[in-house]
Amino acid sequence: MFRQRPDSDLFVEGWVVAVMVEVPGERVPRAHYFAVGKADRAQAEWAAVDLAMNAGPVASSPVGGREPVEALKEIVAYRMRDLGLKPGEARALGDKHPRRWLMG
């Protein structure tokens, strides 16, 4: 019989990633946020960049002290279930600061 490890809900299974996107008509690039259900940080950042390219070109250098692509927070297994993010899924959260995703 399969038993789940007691600490398995605390394993990192995803990331919240900010990507600076150059929006037409804006003077400086703007941060767009993404939730990515990939445990590997680099894979999550690349998945977020792929989605961000739908909104516009990604900034090529730091803007106001922020990197163009930055993993902000890990998402552990139980939080992914609470927020409805599936493993491997990448979801655009918009350009407003995603407090709900960054809590906990």
Beta strands, then each sheet from edge to edge (+ up, - down):
strand 1: 12-21
strand 2: 30-36
strand 3: 69-76
strand 4: 90-94
sheet 1: 3+ 1- 2+ 4-
end
